[in-house]
Amino acid sequence: MASTARDGFTSTFGVFLATVGSAVGLGNIWKFPSLTGTNGGAGFLLVYLLATLLVGLPVMIVETMLGRAARANAITTFEREAPKGQWWWKSIGWMGFAAALFILAFYSDVAGWVYAYVFKAAFGELTTTDPKAAASIFGGLVSSPGTSVFWQAVVLVVTGAIIMLGVARGIEAVARKLMPLLFLLLLVLCVRSLTLPGSAEGLAFLFRPDFSKITPGVILTALGLAFFKLSVGMGTMLTYGSYFRENQNIPGTTARVMLADLSISLLAGIAIFPAVFAFGFEPASGPSLVFMTIPAVFTSMPGGTLFMTIFFFLTAIASVGAMLSLLEVPVAILAERYGFGRKQAALCTILAVAVFGIPAALSNSVTADLKLFGLNPFDLFDFLSSNVLLPLGGILICLFVGWIYGLPQLRDQLSNHGDLSNAPVINAVFFLVRYVTPLSIAVVLLHGLKVF
Ligand code: TRP
């Protein structure tokens, strides 16, 4: 049933753009700067880079490969590729299903803030460089229960409607149009931020590491961010891989997606941190950092209101691309395994996200004291997905490919049945996913969670 009429991406470059569309999102514009700020700057960035190269990219390559090999959703793929009797591998897919709901719960909340900021920017409500005023605008938004839930609902309706249009038309069309513009606006922001008086301190914060700030918790957070930014560890890349073309160069495409994703994050960092120091914001402000600093930079340049509006609009679109790829995991599972129509599957997933999402959206008001492990619902879903489920999914995917799937099949798949001469790359990937990557994730996970 699943393999006969599967939708797919229609061109090699379209595959690249759609995959970038999944990877680039609030992870780059919002999460990366916030976490870099709260975790001490350059040292965190360095660990994050290592995690991306040694862990994120290898997982991305083999996860995408598995999906293309099986041409199926995150659960069915493991059913097809695992040896008979080893049914437990498909729990990776179920973990991904759960992780998708948890991530969407808080992601839709932050996307809602972005949507709200599009309108606030357009109406000139954000034109301030004063940290106190900026903090009160953001605080007013997130601490109002009605407003937070309203914007989250708008996000879920918009995203649900787009996913119902189908993979190739919906996702590709959206992803194709936005990236270059967002990139350009970020460049403009960087120039302005770097020319502000007092900006040098921000550059030092971002690029001169202070190694004393690197703790096991910081390393786990950097690792979680690497997974989150590349959309790996929970079946998104696997599901996208299942729509890849047969002749797509997987190591090449994923490496380019990783570089594009990294460049956008670095630009966001360079746009934000010099301004943070120039205007006297607190680098460790957390989730509010971007929402206060970006308007301040725009306010200090000509045409600020217009550009600010466009910026938040493009960020909203980037968040749509990422959310579509998150939704695709449960939607493909429900459609291919349980015979749901795509529309029905999308609707059910959106409703499930709302169940988790509403408590998350109320985390700065009604549910602020509803704590588990000392975390409110928003922080809990974030922590549980990025710092637990994604790394765990990453370990299991690596162990599966490194020890069960094996080198001969990996060679066949990653070389497109011998069409590509990339043997050294494949050997390196195999060595990493068999030993280095799972072991590093395990050590970081156990240390970071204070298991030892
Ligand atoms: N990578 C996206 C971002 O940076 C978010 C995302 C999309 C994601 N799909 C994912 C994160 C799968 C983890 C897993 O905004």
Residues whose N, C-alpha, C, O or C-beta is under 5 A from the ligand:
A	BS01	LIG	S22 A23 V24 G25 L26 G27 N28 F227 F228 K229 L230 S231 V232 M234 T236 A322 S325 L326
